[in-house]
Amino acid sequence: MTLAPATVKATEVQLGDRLRARSGAELTVTRIDGEFMGRANMLAFVEDSGEQWFKMPALRDGDVELVRRENAVE
């Protein structure tokens, strides 16, 4: 399922979601790391694929820009 770009809570991000960083770069989430840099209030979204390696930190209670969700549950 494809969505129009939307803002979602970082804790609602799922594997396979396509996110846009503040810089405009995009990543498809293949891994979610907790406690980014040892900080319990941070998460890190990672794309580790043949196309790119990209890590985007976010506050657990913060918002991120969701560009696409492939496997939406209805």
Biopython code that builds the backbone (N, CA, C, O; Angstrom):
import numpy as np
from Bio.PDB.StructureBuilder import StructureBuilder

atoms = [
    (1, "MET", "N", (0.854, -1.182, 0.000)),
    (1, "MET", "CA", (0.000, 0.000, 0.000)),
    (1, "MET", "C", (0.890, 1.232, 0.000)),
    (1, "MET", "O", (1.879, 1.285, 0.730)),
    (2, "THR", "N", (0.551, 2.203, -0.798)),
    (2, "THR", "CA", (1.293, 3.449, -0.859)),
    (2, "THR", "C", (0.455, 4.556, -0.236)),
    (2, "THR", "O", (-0.749, 4.639, -0.479)),
    (3, "LEU", "N", (1.076, 5.391, 0.553)),
    (3, "LEU", "CA", (0.400, 6.518, 1.193)),
    (3, "LEU", "C", (0.970, 7.816, 0.666)),
    (3, "LEU", "O", (2.089, 7.843, 0.153)),
    (4, "ALA", "N", (0.212, 8.893, 0.786)),
    (4, "ALA", "CA", (0.790, 10.213, 0.573)),
    (4, "ALA", "C", (1.738, 10.435, 1.745)),
    (4, "ALA", "O", (1.480, 9.916, 2.831)),
    (5, "PRO", "N", (2.829, 11.189, 1.570)),
    (5, "PRO", "CA", (3.735, 11.429, 2.694)),
    (5, "PRO", "C", (2.963, 11.914, 3.915)),
    (5, "PRO", "O", (2.087, 12.773, 3.814)),
    (6, "ALA", "N", (3.304, 11.349, 5.069)),
    (6, "ALA", "CA", (2.606, 11.660, 6.311)),
    (6, "ALA", "C", (3.606, 11.664, 7.459)),
    (6, "ALA", "O", (4.688, 11.087, 7.360)),
    (7, "THR", "N", (3.233, 12.314, 8.531)),
    (7, "THR", "CA", (4.048, 12.311, 9.737)),
    (7, "THR", "C", (3.483, 11.257, 10.684)),
    (7, "THR", "O", (2.282, 11.227, 10.955)),
    (8, "VAL", "N", (4.373, 10.386, 11.186)),
    (8, "VAL", "CA", (3.970, 9.351, 12.139)),
    (8, "VAL", "C", (4.941, 9.364, 13.319)),
    (8, "VAL", "O", (6.054, 9.879, 13.211)),
    (9, "LYS", "N", (4.517, 8.800, 14.428)),
    (9, "LYS", "CA", (5.398, 8.664, 15.591)),
    (9, "LYS", "C", (6.500, 7.651, 15.265)),
    (9, "LYS", "O", (6.256, 6.655, 14.585)),
    (10, "ALA", "N", (7.683, 7.911, 15.746)),
    (10, "ALA", "CA", (8.820, 7.021, 15.484)),
    (10, "ALA", "C", (8.528, 5.595, 15.946)),
    (10, "ALA", "O", (8.962, 4.635, 15.309)),
    (11, "THR", "N", (7.800, 5.452, 17.042)),
    (11, "THR", "CA", (7.499, 4.117, 17.560)),
    (11, "THR", "C", (6.504, 3.350, 16.689)),
    (11, "THR", "O", (6.308, 2.152, 16.895)),
    (12, "GLU", "N", (5.869, 4.022, 15.716)),
    (12, "GLU", "CA", (4.915, 3.363, 14.828)),
    (12, "GLU", "C", (5.555, 2.862, 13.532)),
    (12, "GLU", "O", (4.890, 2.208, 12.728)),
    (13, "VAL", "N", (6.837, 3.164, 13.323)),
    (13, "VAL", "CA", (7.533, 2.749, 12.102)),
    (13, "VAL", "C", (7.698, 1.232, 12.090)),
    (13, "VAL", "O", (8.006, 0.619, 13.112)),
    (14, "GLN", "N", (7.489, 0.642, 10.920)),
    (14, "GLN", "CA", (7.586, -0.809, 10.739)),
    (14, "GLN", "C", (8.676, -1.134, 9.723)),
    (14, "GLN", "O", (9.029, -0.302, 8.887)),
    (15, "LEU", "N", (9.205, -2.353, 9.807)),
    (15, "LEU", "CA", (10.146, -2.819, 8.796)),
    (15, "LEU", "C", (9.477, -2.724, 7.436)),
    (15, "LEU", "O", (8.311, -3.088, 7.284)),
    (16, "GLY", "N", (10.214, -2.234, 6.451)),
    (16, "GLY", "CA", (9.685, -2.072, 5.104)),
    (16, "GLY", "C", (9.164, -0.676, 4.819)),
    (16, "GLY", "O", (8.941, -0.326, 3.660)),
    (17, "ASP", "N", (8.965, 0.136, 5.867)),
    (17, "ASP", "CA", (8.506, 1.512, 5.652)),
    (17, "ASP", "C", (9.588, 2.323, 4.953)),
    (17, "ASP", "O", (10.780, 2.110, 5.169)),
    (18, "ARG", "N", (9.160, 3.241, 4.125)),
    (18, "ARG", "CA", (10.076, 4.169, 3.447)),
    (18, "ARG", "C", (9.953, 5.507, 4.159)),
    (18, "ARG", "O", (8.868, 6.084, 4.229)),
    (19, "LEU", "N", (11.088, 6.004, 4.695)),
    (19, "LEU", "CA", (11.127, 7.256, 5.450)),
    (19, "LEU", "C", (11.950, 8.292, 4.715)),
    (19, "LEU", "O", (12.821, 7.963, 3.909)),
    (20, "ARG", "N", (11.660, 9.558, 5.007)),
    (20, "ARG", "CA", (12.455, 10.662, 4.474)),
    (20, "ARG", "C", (13.103, 11.384, 5.656)),
    (20, "ARG", "O", (12.422, 11.803, 6.592)),
    (21, "ALA", "N", (14.429, 11.520, 5.596)),
    (21, "ALA", "CA", (15.180, 12.244, 6.622)),
    (21, "ALA", "C", (15.034, 13.745, 6.394)),
    (21, "ALA", "O", (14.595, 14.171, 5.325)),
    (22, "ARG", "N", (15.394, 14.538, 7.378)),
    (22, "ARG", "CA", (15.335, 16.000, 7.250)),
    (22, "ARG", "C", (16.150, 16.500, 6.067)),
    (22, "ARG", "O", (15.812, 17.517, 5.461)),
    (23, "SER", "N", (17.216, 15.794, 5.741)),
    (23, "SER", "CA", (18.082, 16.187, 4.622)),
    (23, "SER", "C", (17.427, 15.950, 3.266)),
    (23, "SER", "O", (17.904, 16.445, 2.245)),
    (24, "GLY", "N", (16.334, 15.194, 3.260)),
    (24, "GLY", "CA", (15.669, 14.837, 2.008)),
    (24, "GLY", "C", (16.019, 13.442, 1.530)),
    (24, "GLY", "O", (15.360, 12.904, 0.640)),
    (25, "ALA", "N", (17.053, 12.853, 2.113)),
    (25, "ALA", "CA", (17.434, 11.477, 1.758)),
    (25, "ALA", "C", (16.338, 10.517, 2.230)),
    (25, "ALA", "O", (15.680, 10.763, 3.241)),
    (26, "GLU", "N", (16.153, 9.432, 1.492)),
    (26, "GLU", "CA", (15.138, 8.443, 1.847)),
    (26, "GLU", "C", (15.784, 7.096, 2.134)),
    (26, "GLU", "O", (16.844, 6.769, 1.600)),
    (27, "LEU", "N", (15.123, 6.324, 2.990)),
    (27, "LEU", "CA", (15.592, 4.965, 3.282)),
    (27, "LEU", "C", (14.408, 4.049, 3.467)),
    (27, "LEU", "O", (13.338, 4.474, 3.903)),
    (28, "THR", "N", (14.606, 2.787, 3.131)),
    (28, "THR", "CA", (13.635, 1.741, 3.412)),
    (28, "THR", "C", (14.130, 1.010, 4.642)),
    (28, "THR", "O", (15.238, 0.474, 4.640)),
    (29, "VAL", "N", (13.325, 0.979, 5.694)),
    (29, "VAL", "CA", (13.743, 0.433, 6.984)),
    (29, "VAL", "C", (13.884, -1.083, 6.901)),
    (29, "VAL", "O", (12.910, -1.798, 6.667)),
    (30, "THR", "N", (15.117, -1.565, 7.097)),
    (30, "THR", "CA", (15.367, -3.008, 7.149)),
    (30, "THR", "C", (15.711, -3.464, 8.562)),
    (30, "THR", "O", (15.746, -4.660, 8.851)),
    (31, "ARG", "N", (15.967, -2.484, 9.445)),
    (31, "ARG", "CA", (16.300, -2.799, 10.842)),
    (31, "ARG", "C", (15.974, -1.580, 11.698)),
    (31, "ARG", "O", (16.129, -0.441, 11.257)),
    (32, "ILE", "N", (15.521, -1.829, 12.927)),
    (32, "ILE", "CA", (15.279, -0.756, 13.890)),
    (32, "ILE", "C", (16.121, -1.055, 15.122)),
    (32, "ILE", "O", (15.932, -2.075, 15.786)),
    (33, "ASP", "N", (17.052, -0.152, 15.418)),
    (33, "ASP", "CA", (17.921, -0.301, 16.593)),
    (33, "ASP", "C", (17.379, 0.537, 17.741)),
    (33, "ASP", "O", (17.051, 1.710, 17.560)),
    (34, "GLY", "N", (17.286, -0.064, 18.918)),
    (34, "GLY", "CA", (16.876, 0.659, 20.116)),
    (34, "GLY", "C", (18.091, 1.237, 20.815)),
    (34, "GLY", "O", (19.219, 0.796, 20.593)),
    (35, "GLU", "N", (17.854, 2.216, 21.651)),
    (35, "GLU", "CA", (18.909, 2.855, 22.432)),
    (35, "GLU", "C", (20.079, 3.307, 21.572)),
    (35, "GLU", "O", (21.223, 2.920, 21.814)),
    (36, "PHE", "N", (19.791, 4.124, 20.574)),
    (36, "PHE", "CA", (20.819, 4.672, 19.696)),
    (36, "PHE", "C", (21.842, 5.442, 20.510)),
    (36, "PHE", "O", (21.479, 6.303, 21.311)),
    (37, "MET", "N", (23.111, 5.143, 20.314)),
    (37, "MET", "CA", (24.234, 5.782, 21.014)),
    (37, "MET", "C", (24.085, 5.667, 22.541)),
    (37, "MET", "O", (24.516, 6.550, 23.282)),
    (38, "GLY", "N", (23.471, 4.568, 22.997)),
    (38, "GLY", "CA", (23.306, 4.326, 24.428)),
    (38, "GLY", "C", (22.208, 5.147, 25.079)),
    (38, "GLY", "O", (22.077, 5.144, 26.303)),
    (39, "ARG", "N", (21.419, 5.848, 24.280)),
    (39, "ARG", "CA", (20.360, 6.701, 24.823)),
    (39, "ARG", "C", (19.011, 5.993, 24.686)),
    (39, "ARG", "O", (18.559, 5.707, 23.577)),
    (40, "ALA", "N", (18.382, 5.716, 25.815)),
    (40, "ALA", "CA", (17.118, 4.980, 25.827)),
    (40, "ALA", "C", (15.995, 5.738, 25.132)),
    (40, "ALA", "O", (15.012, 5.126, 24.714)),
    (41, "ASN", "N", (16.118, 7.056, 25.000)),
    (41, "ASN", "CA", (15.060, 7.847, 24.370)),
    (41, "ASN", "C", (15.239, 7.975, 22.857)),
    (41, "ASN", "O", (14.520, 8.733, 22.207)),
    (42, "MET", "N", (16.205, 7.227, 22.296)),
    (42, "MET", "CA", (16.493, 7.310, 20.861)),
    (42, "MET", "C", (16.309, 5.954, 20.183)),
    (42, "MET", "O", (16.526, 4.904, 20.788)),
    (43, "LEU", "N", (15.904, 6.001, 18.917)),
    (43, "LEU", "CA", (15.860, 4.843, 18.018)),
    (43, "LEU", "C", (16.731, 5.164, 16.813)),
    (43, "LEU", "O", (17.067, 6.324, 16.576)),
    (44, "ALA", "N", (17.088, 4.156, 16.063)),
    (44, "ALA", "CA", (17.774, 4.378, 14.788)),
    (44, "ALA", "C", (17.144, 3.461, 13.752)),
    (44, "ALA", "O", (17.013, 2.255, 13.960)),
    (45, "PHE", "N", (16.759, 4.056, 12.638)),
    (45, "PHE", "CA", (16.201, 3.309, 11.516)),
    (45, "PHE", "C", (17.317, 3.085, 10.511)),
    (45, "PHE", "O", (18.020, 4.022, 10.134)),
    (46, "VAL", "N", (17.477, 1.839, 10.079)),
    (46, "VAL", "CA", (18.598, 1.458, 9.231)),
    (46, "VAL", "C", (18.098, 0.840, 7.937)),
    (46, "VAL", "O", (17.186, 0.013, 7.937)),
    (47, "GLU", "N", (18.713, 1.256, 6.831)),
    (47, "GLU", "CA", (18.562, 0.529, 5.568)),
    (47, "GLU", "C", (19.912, -0.097, 5.278)),
    (47, "GLU", "O", (20.911, 0.605, 5.125)),
    (48, "ASP", "N", (19.938, -1.403, 5.205)),
    (48, "ASP", "CA", (21.148, -2.148, 4.859)),
    (48, "ASP", "C", (20.773, -3.015, 3.667)),
    (48, "ASP", "O", (20.293, -4.138, 3.820)),
    (49, "SER", "N", (21.003, -2.468, 2.469)),
    (49, "SER", "CA", (20.585, -3.159, 1.251)),
    (49, "SER", "C", (21.678, -3.057, 0.194)),
    (49, "SER", "O", (22.713, -2.428, 0.415)),
    (50, "GLY", "N", (21.440, -3.669, -0.935)),
    (50, "GLY", "CA", (22.374, -3.567, -2.046)),
    (50, "GLY", "C", (22.423, -2.169, -2.637)),
    (50, "GLY", "O", (23.386, -1.810, -3.315)),
    (51, "GLU", "N", (21.379, -1.373, -2.381)),
    (51, "GLU", "CA", (21.324, -0.008, -2.898)),
    (51, "GLU", "C", (22.082, 0.978, -2.020)),
    (51, "GLU", "O", (22.786, 1.850, -2.530)),
    (52, "GLN", "N", (21.941, 0.844, -0.687)),
    (52, "GLN", "CA", (22.607, 1.796, 0.206)),
    (52, "GLN", "C", (22.646, 1.266, 1.632)),
    (52, "GLN", "O", (21.917, 0.345, 1.999)),
    (53, "TRP", "N", (23.529, 1.884, 2.430)),
    (53, "TRP", "CA", (23.531, 1.706, 3.884)),
    (53, "TRP", "C", (23.286, 3.090, 4.443)),
    (53, "TRP", "O", (24.031, 4.027, 4.156)),
    (54, "PHE", "N", (22.220, 3.219, 5.256)),
    (54, "PHE", "CA", (21.834, 4.525, 5.783)),
    (54, "PHE", "C", (21.249, 4.313, 7.166)),
    (54, "PHE", "O", (20.462, 3.391, 7.381)),
    (55, "LYS", "N", (21.634, 5.168, 8.103)),
    (55, "LYS", "CA", (21.116, 5.098, 9.472)),
    (55, "LYS", "C", (20.553, 6.451, 9.845)),
    (55, "LYS", "O", (21.236, 7.469, 9.732)),
    (56, "MET", "N", (19.308, 6.464, 10.291)),
    (56, "MET", "CA", (18.616, 7.705, 10.639)),
    (56, "MET", "C", (18.169, 7.643, 12.097)),
    (56, "MET", "O", (17.278, 6.862, 12.432)),
    (57, "PRO", "N", (18.770, 8.452, 12.969)),
    (57, "PRO", "CA", (18.334, 8.472, 14.374)),
    (57, "PRO", "C", (17.043, 9.275, 14.529)),
    (57, "PRO", "O", (16.748, 10.163, 13.729)),
    (58, "ALA", "N", (16.282, 8.946, 15.571)),
    (58, "ALA", "CA", (15.044, 9.677, 15.878)),
    (58, "ALA", "C", (14.740, 9.520, 17.364)),
    (58, "ALA", "O", (15.062, 8.498, 17.970)),
    (59, "LEU", "N", (14.126, 10.532, 17.937)),
    (59, "LEU", "CA", (13.639, 10.422, 19.313)),
    (59, "LEU", "C", (12.481, 9.441, 19.339)),
    (59, "LEU", "O", (11.640, 9.450, 18.439)),
    (60, "ARG", "N", (12.427, 8.593, 20.362)),
    (60, "ARG", "CA", (11.331, 7.621, 20.486)),
    (60, "ARG", "C", (9.970, 8.295, 20.447)),
    (60, "ARG", "O", (9.042, 7.783, 19.821)),
    (61, "ASP", "N", (9.842, 9.434, 21.105)),
    (61, "ASP", "CA", (8.550, 10.124, 21.145)),
    (61, "ASP", "C", (8.433, 11.203, 20.063)),
    (61, "ASP", "O", (7.521, 12.029, 20.097)),
    (62, "GLY", "N", (9.366, 11.188, 19.103)),
    (62, "GLY", "CA", (9.354, 12.167, 18.024)),
    (62, "GLY", "C", (8.568, 11.698, 16.810)),
    (62, "GLY", "O", (8.068, 10.574, 16.765)),
    (63, "ASP", "N", (8.473, 12.580, 15.838)),
    (63, "ASP", "CA", (7.781, 12.293, 14.588)),
    (63, "ASP", "C", (8.798, 12.083, 13.468)),
    (63, "ASP", "O", (9.881, 12.668, 13.479)),
    (64, "VAL", "N", (8.435, 11.240, 12.503)),
    (64, "VAL", "CA", (9.243, 11.034, 11.300)),
    (64, "VAL", "C", (8.324, 11.108, 10.088)),
    (64, "VAL", "O", (7.113, 10.927, 10.212)),
    (65, "GLU", "N", (8.899, 11.375, 8.915)),
    (65, "GLU", "CA", (8.099, 11.468, 7.700)),
    (65, "GLU", "C", (8.046, 10.103, 7.016)),
    (65, "GLU", "O", (9.067, 9.563, 6.592)),
    (66, "LEU", "N", (6.861, 9.572, 6.920)),
    (66, "LEU", "CA", (6.606, 8.299, 6.262)),
    (66, "LEU", "C", (6.248, 8.584, 4.809)),
    (66, "LEU", "O", (5.262, 9.263, 4.525)),
    (67, "VAL", "N", (7.052, 8.064, 3.900)),
    (67, "VAL", "CA", (6.821, 8.262, 2.470)),
    (67, "VAL", "C", (5.953, 7.140, 1.908)),
    (67, "VAL", "O", (5.078, 7.378, 1.075)),
    (68, "ARG", "N", (6.206, 5.901, 2.375)),
    (68, "ARG", "CA", (5.471, 4.746, 1.828)),
    (68, "ARG", "C", (5.450, 3.630, 2.857)),
    (68, "ARG", "O", (6.431, 3.406, 3.566)),
    (69, "ARG", "N", (4.343, 2.945, 2.933)),
    (69, "ARG", "CA", (4.217, 1.748, 3.769)),
    (69, "ARG", "C", (3.746, 0.631, 2.862)),
    (69, "ARG", "O", (2.632, 0.673, 2.340)),
    (70, "GLU", "N", (4.594, -0.371, 2.674)),
    (70, "GLU", "CA", (4.278, -1.477, 1.754)),
    (70, "GLU", "C", (3.265, -2.454, 2.309)),
    (70, "GLU", "O", (2.368, -2.897, 1.591)),
    (71, "ASN", "N", (3.398, -2.795, 3.576)),
    (71, "ASN", "CA", (2.587, -3.871, 4.144)),
    (71, "ASN", "C", (1.643, -3.344, 5.211)),
    (71, "ASN", "O", (1.694, -3.779, 6.361)),
    (72, "ALA", "N", (0.791, -2.417, 4.835)),
    (72, "ALA", "CA", (-0.154, -1.846, 5.798)),
    (72, "ALA", "C", (-1.187, -2.900, 6.192)),
    (72, "ALA", "O", (-1.698, -3.636, 5.348)),
    (73, "VAL", "N", (-1.480, -2.959, 7.481)),
    (73, "VAL", "CA", (-2.504, -3.868, 7.997)),
    (73, "VAL", "C", (-3.791, -3.073, 8.130)),
    (73, "VAL", "O", (-3.807, -2.012, 8.753)),
    (74, "GLU", "N", (-4.868, -3.578, 7.547)),
    (74, "GLU", "CA", (-6.126, -2.834, 7.584)),
    (74, "GLU", "C", (-7.114, -3.514, 8.474)),
    (74, "GLU", "O", (-8.236, -3.033, 8.632)),
]
sb = StructureBuilder()
sb.init_structure("model")
sb.init_model(0)
sb.init_chain("A")
sb.init_seg("    ")
for serial, (resi, resn, name, xyz) in enumerate(atoms, 1):
    if name == "N":
        sb.init_residue(resn, " ", resi, " ")
    sb.init_atom(name, np.array(xyz, "f"), 0.0, 1.0, " ", f" {name:<3s}", serial, name[0])
structure = sb.get_structure()
